[in-house]
């Protein structure tokens, strides 16, 4: 893996979305230590990365991501420090379409586009230090 970076370019976003090796590690409670990386599905919609928790809002990584609002991702040979934002609304339809396109052959697809997983949708954004 490469060195930890806080920059996430559009090209890197596209490269990450094409791969199937995405690991997410929100910060632990101390806000400094990364949690254990968890392999999850990732898609890109309108140039931004989105992930969902298979087990919905009860998922430990999801709860940490929402609580801590930041962490790191490892994917496509890159390690990036990122922010997490919960997602709701119409964008979920586009995210469903992206999941269907990327993971069409998977027996887990229906679980990732159902209401449980949809309720645990997170946008992955470049990390920005507070001013």
C-alpha positions in Angstrom: 0.0 0.0 0.0 1.1 3.5 -0.6 1.7 6.3 2.0 -1.3 7.8 3.7 -2.7 10.8 1.8 -5.4 13.3 2.5 -6.0 14.0 -1.2 -8.6 12.1 -3.2 -8.6 13.0 -6.9 -11.4 12.3 -9.4 -9.1 9.8 -11.2 -8.3 8.0 -7.9 -12.1 7.9 -7.1 -12.7 6.3 -10.5 -9.9 3.8 -10.0 -11.1 2.9 -6.5 -14.7 2.4 -7.8 -13.6 0.0 -10.6 -11.8 -2.3 -8.1 -13.2 -4.7 -5.5 -10.7 -4.3 -2.8 -12.1 -1.5 -0.7 -11.4 -1.5 3.1 -12.8 1.1 5.5 -11.3 1.9 8.9 -13.1 4.7 10.8 -11.3 6.2 13.8 -11.8 4.5 17.2 -13.2 6.5 20.1 -9.9 8.3 20.7 -10.2 10.0 17.3 -6.6 9.1 16.5 -6.3 5.3 16.2 -7.8 3.6 13.2 -10.2 0.7 13.6 -9.7 -2.6 12.0 -10.1 -2.3 8.2 -13.4 -3.9 7.0 -13.8 -5.0 3.4 -17.0 -3.5 1.9 -18.4 -2.7 -1.5 -17.9 0.7 -3.0 -19.4 2.5 -5.9 -18.9 6.0 -7.5 -21.9 8.2 -8.4 -21.4 11.7 -9.9 -17.6 11.4 -9.2 -18.1 10.6 -5.5 -17.6 7.4 -3.5 -20.4 5.7 -1.6 -20.5 2.7 0.6 -23.2 0.8 2.5 -23.3 -1.4 5.5 -24.6 -4.9 4.7 -25.9 -5.2 8.3 -27.5 -1.7 8.2 -27.1 1.0 10.8 -26.3 -1.7 13.5 -22.9 -2.3 11.7 -20.0 -1.5 13.9 -18.0 0.2 11.1 -21.0 2.3 10.2 -21.6 3.4 13.7 -18.0 4.4 14.1 -18.0 6.2 10.7 -21.0 8.3 11.7 -19.8 9.0 15.2 -16.1 9.7 14.4 -16.9 11.3 10.9 -13.4 10.3 9.7 -10.9 7.5 9.2 -9.0 5.9 6.4 -9.7 3.8 3.3 -7.4 1.3 1.6 -8.2 0.5 -2.0 -6.5 0.2 -5.5 -3.1 0.3 -3.9 -3.8 3.6 -2.1 -4.3 4.6 1.5 -6.4 7.7 2.0 -7.4 9.6 5.1 -11.1 10.5 4.6 -14.3 12.0 6.0 -17.6 10.2 6.2 -21.1 11.7 5.8 -24.4 9.9 6.1 -26.5 9.9 3.0 -30.3 9.9 2.4 -32.7 10.9 -0.3 -32.9 10.6 -4.0 -29.2 10.0 -4.5 -29.8 6.5 -3.1 -31.6 5.5 -6.4 -28.4 6.3 -8.3 -26.3 4.4 -5.8 -28.7 1.4 -6.2 -28.1 1.6 -10.0 -24.3 1.7 -9.5 -24.4 -1.3 -7.1 -26.6 -3.2 -9.7 -24.1 -2.4 -12.5 -20.9 -3.2 -10.6 -22.2 -6.2 -8.6 -24.8 -7.7 -10.9 -23.6 -11.3 -10.6 -23.4 -11.4 -6.8 -25.9 -13.2 -4.6 -25.5 -10.4 -2.1 -26.7 -7.6 -4.4 -30.3 -7.6 -3.1 -29.1 -7.2 0.4 -27.1 -4.2 -0.6 -30.0 -2.4 -2.3 -32.6 -3.1 0.3 -33.9 -0.6 2.9 -31.7 -1.9 5.7 -28.4 -1.3 3.8 -29.8 1.9 2.1 -30.3 3.4 5.6 -26.6 2.9 6.2 -25.3 4.7 3.2 -22.1 6.8 3.6 -20.4 9.2 1.3 -16.6 9.0 1.4 -14.9 12.4 1.0 -11.4 13.7 1.1 -10.2 14.6 4.5 -10.0 18.3 5.4 -8.5 19.6 8.6 -10.8 22.0 10.4 -9.7 25.6 9.9 
